[in-house]
Amino acid sequence: GSFTIRLLQTSTFQNTSFVDTEGLGLLEDIELGSLDKHTWNIHFYKPWVSPALPRSDWETLKKMLKLYLQHFNHLINEGAMQKDVPYPFVAQCMAGCELYPNRTSRAFAYVGYNGQDFLSLDMNDATWLLSQDTDLARYVQAVLQNYTAFSELVEVIFNDTCVGDMEMIMRYGKAALERQEPPVATVFARTPRPDQILLVCRVTGFYPRPISVAWLRDGQEVPPGPAVNTSATLPNADLTYQLRSTLAVAPHDGHSYACRVRHRSLGTRSLLIPWGNSEVVLIAGLRAGLLAAMAVAAIM
């Protein structure tokens, strides 16, 4: 599949003379390092990141990032003063590159303002595009477009340098990128009201992040609809992931239900966790209405 390196920047402009900047580098969801907010030096999080590139390359990248941040802070402050933007405010950037299996690549850069999409950079012709059509966005767009040195710097970092550096980092981080942890899943039920049972499939401990969770009714997949609700995938403290999927059903409807989980770590197999009235037990110590079917997971 494809791989993506992202550099995330959050700059809080407290006033015209003080900007608090935080930065984080990611390869997929692996944290590579962060930016020291006081010195703008790079702190590496993984022991294999620093050796992936020659010291001179890291020094060049560090100089370019510092130059970029200086220009960025100046331009944003200039726009804020010209347009009487109230302080404090937050500017966010996400930039990087995506490498595809056929070795083609795509670079990207986005700017946000107070949590809202603001501008994006078209790397093909180095033009800034509006994400929101406001007076402030148009002004900053014009300033950035006229300040070609800044756009060229962004293009050098993320269009020219990014892909070559990512290939080297991927080579050194091969074991981390290939890490796989299988999911652990349980199914239990709650009764939010007398005429409804809410089946809950809790899936946790898996890595990498992509996963497929579906409900089966009598062996057939339940299509998406108001009865099915799947949460966002959230991180665990051990750098794995978790999510929950719920299915609303009527009591004693005569159907059998199961939660099916598919994940890269399982290969071509699926994890199948059944639930049925014959397996329901009332869990002591929990409030009335909490039912659980801690069924043994079966590999299809």
C-alpha positions, 0 to 999 in steps of 0.5 A: 500500500501507500505510505505517508509522512506528515509534519504537524505544526500548531502555532499559538500567536499570543501577541505580535511578539510571542508565538508558541510553536509545537511540531510532530513528525509522523510516518503513518501513525508512528511518531518519529520526533518532535520540534523543541518549542524553544530551540526548534531543534528536532527530538527523535522518538525512535532510535532508528530515525536519526541513522536513516539519514546522514547528519548533514541531511538532518542539519539541512532539514533543520535549517530549512524548517527554522527558515520556514517557521521564521517566514511563517510566523512573520507572514501570519503576524503581518496578516493579523495586524493588517486585518485587525485579527484579535489575539490570541489565535491558533494557526495549524499546518499539516504538510508532507508526502504520500508514496504509492506502490508504483513509486509515484508520489504526492506532496501536500500542505494545508493551513488551518486557522482556529481549527478551521480549514483555511488554505491549501497549497497546490504543489503542481503550480505552487498556488495557494487555494482557498479552503474558506472564502473570507476576507482574511483568507483571501488576504493571506492567500495574496500575501503567500502567493506574492511571497514566492520564496516561502512557497518555494521553500515549502515545495523544496521541503515537501515535494523534493526532499520528502520522498527521498527521505521517506524511502530511507526512513522506511528502510530503517523503520521496516520492522515498525511499519510491519508490526501487527497485533491481532484484535481481541473482541467481545460481545455483550448486550445492554437494554436501554429500554424494554423494547430494545437490546443494544448489542455491543462489539468491543474490539481492542489491542489491534495494530495497524489501525485499519480494521473492518467490523460488521454485524451478521444476522443469521449469517448475513451482513447487516447493511449500514443504517440507523440500527448500526453505530460504529465509533471512531478508532481510538488509541490505547496506551500500549500503542494499539487501537480500539473501537466499538460497534453497536447494533440495536435489535428487538428482544426475542426477534428469533434471529442469531447475531454475531460480530465479524472482525477483519484485520491485516494480522488475521490474514484471510481469516475473520474473527467471529464472535457470536451472541445469542439468548442462550449464551446471555448471563447477567453480570453480577455487580453491574447495574440491571440491564447489563447483559454480557455474552463473552463468547469465545472468538471463533476463527472462520 
